[in-house]
Amino acid sequence: MPQLLLLNKPFNVICQFSPHPTYATLADFVPYPNLYPAGRLDTDSEGLVLLTADGQLQHKITDPKHKLPKTYWVQVEGSPDPSILDQLCHGVELKDGLTRPAEARYLHNINELGLPIGIGPRNPPIRERKTIPTTWIELTLREGRNRQVRRMTAALGFPTLRLIRISIGSWSIHQLNPGVTAWATEP
């Protein structure tokens, strides 16, 4: 039996199996018993969550020693110039210290709805201001501080409006609609 389940977690789903009075949980999307998330994704974030029953695999995925890259597509408020992406690449000073260098680039494959190709609208939609544009950035981290992406973009003056984790290591949500799971193998 495969040891790893991929879930494209929708917005407003809490990353736990126990019932919650306000939010849907992983139990609403994962019909298999004895699986546990290898890492978490905030309720207001979307995208890849890995689940496994294998404790060693879970440790390998989440342990910072292994430095698995985590790639996010981030919609920020405003139009950051290349110097902002350069700051993301060199580290951003947060209250808990300087972040590790990241990889950052603009996303250019944007459709007529203003979304990256392959990504649908969020329900509910993000807040939009008619006078302030938004920009999509791809950001790859090799550390996992609490709400790190949101804190990094906010510290540079560009609040995150939408955050989608696209991949962890070699696993990704490409071809996986929100709320859908698929079994995967170890790399």
C-alpha positions in Angstrom: 0.0 0.0 0.0 1.3 3.5 -0.8 2.6 5.4 2.3 1.8 8.9 1.2 -1.4 10.7 0.4 -1.5 14.1 -1.3 -4.4 16.5 -0.6 -5.0 19.8 -2.3 -6.5 21.5 0.7 -9.1 24.1 0.0 -9.3 27.5 1.6 -11.0 27.6 5.1 -10.2 24.0 5.9 -8.5 23.4 9.3 -5.5 21.1 9.2 -6.8 18.6 11.8 -9.0 15.5 11.8 -11.0 16.2 15.0 -14.3 18.1 14.4 -14.3 21.8 14.6 -17.4 24.0 15.2 -16.7 26.5 12.5 -14.4 25.0 9.8 -14.3 21.9 7.6 -11.4 19.6 8.6 -9.2 17.1 6.9 -11.7 14.4 7.9 -14.1 15.9 5.4 -11.7 15.2 2.5 -9.6 12.2 3.6 -11.6 9.0 3.9 -8.6 6.8 5.0 -8.0 6.1 8.7 -4.7 6.4 10.6 -3.1 9.1 8.4 -1.5 12.2 9.9 -0.4 15.4 8.2 3.3 15.8 7.7 3.4 19.5 8.5 0.5 21.9 8.5 -1.0 24.5 6.3 -2.9 27.5 7.8 -6.7 27.5 7.6 -6.6 30.6 5.3 -4.0 29.0 3.0 -4.6 26.5 0.2 -2.7 23.7 -1.5 -0.6 20.7 -0.8 -0.8 18.8 2.4 1.0 15.5 2.7 -0.5 12.7 4.9 1.1 9.5 6.0 0.9 6.7 8.6 4.6 6.2 8.5 6.3 8.1 11.4 9.7 7.9 9.8 8.5 9.4 6.5 6.6 12.1 8.4 9.8 13.0 10.2 11.8 13.0 7.0 9.2 15.4 5.4 9.0 17.8 8.3 12.5 17.8 9.8 14.4 21.0 8.8 17.6 18.9 8.5 16.3 17.6 5.2 15.5 21.1 3.9 12.8 19.9 1.5 11.9 22.9 -0.6 8.3 24.2 -0.3 7.0 26.2 -3.2 4.1 28.7 -2.9 2.2 30.8 -5.3 1.5 34.1 -3.5 -0.8 36.9 -4.5 0.3 40.1 -2.9 -1.3 43.5 -2.7 0.6 46.0 -4.8 3.4 45.8 -7.4 6.7 44.8 -5.8 9.7 45.8 -7.9 12.6 43.5 -8.5 14.4 44.8 -5.4 11.6 43.3 -3.2 12.2 39.9 -4.8 15.9 40.4 -4.2 15.2 40.9 -0.5 13.1 37.7 -0.4 16.0 35.9 -2.0 18.5 37.2 0.6 16.4 36.9 3.7 13.8 39.1 5.4 14.2 40.3 9.0 11.2 39.2 11.1 10.6 39.4 14.8 12.1 35.9 15.3 15.2 36.7 13.2 16.4 36.7 9.6 14.8 34.2 7.3 16.9 31.8 5.2 17.4 32.9 1.6 14.5 31.9 -0.6 13.9 31.7 -4.3 11.5 34.3 -5.6 10.2 35.2 -9.1 7.2 36.7 -10.7 4.6 34.4 -12.1 3.9 35.4 -15.7 1.4 32.7 -16.9 -1.7 34.6 -15.7 -5.1 34.0 -17.2 -7.8 36.5 -18.1 -9.1 36.3 -14.5 -5.8 37.4 -13.1 -5.0 33.9 -11.8 -2.1 31.6 -12.5 -2.9 29.0 -15.2 -4.5 26.0 -13.6 -5.7 27.9 -10.5 -9.4 28.7 -10.1 -11.1 31.5 -8.2 -11.2 31.2 -4.4 -14.4 30.9 -2.6 -14.9 33.3 -0.9 -12.9 35.7 -3.2 -10.0 37.7 -1.9 -10.6 41.3 -1.0 -9.7 43.6 -3.9 -9.2 47.3 -4.1 -9.9 49.0 -7.4 -7.0 51.4 -7.1 -4.4 48.8 -5.9 -3.1 46.1 -8.3 -2.1 42.6 -7.2 0.9 40.6 -8.2 1.6 36.8 -8.2 5.0 35.6 -7.0 6.4 32.1 -6.8 8.3 31.7 -3.5 10.4 28.6 -2.5 11.4 28.2 1.1 13.6 25.7 2.9 12.4 26.5 6.4 9.0 26.5 7.9 8.3 29.2 10.5 4.7 29.9 11.6 2.9 32.0 8.9 6.3 32.7 7.4 5.3 33.7 3.8 2.7 36.1 5.0 5.0 37.7 7.5 7.8 38.0 4.9 5.6 39.8 2.3 4.0 42.0 5.0 7.4 43.0 6.4 8.3 44.3 2.9 5.0 46.2 2.5 3.1 43.8 0.3 0.5 41.9 2.3 -0.4 38.4 1.1 -4.0 38.1 -0.2 -3.9 34.5 -1.3 -1.4 31.7 -0.6 -1.3 28.4 -2.3 1.4 25.7 -1.5 2.2 24.2 -4.9 4.8 21.6 -3.9 6.9 20.0 -1.2 10.0 18.4 -2.5 9.1 16.5 -5.6 5.3 16.2 -4.7 2.9 18.8 -6.2 -0.8 19.6 -6.6 -0.5 19.9 -10.3 -3.5 18.0 -11.9 -5.2 17.8 -8.4 -8.3 19.9 -7.9 -9.1 21.5 -4.5 -10.4 18.9 -2.1 -9.1 16.0 -4.1 -6.6 13.4 -2.8 -4.1 11.1 -4.6 -1.7 8.4 -3.5 1.9 9.0 -4.1 5.2 7.2 -3.7 8.3 8.2 -1.9 10.8 10.0 -4.2 
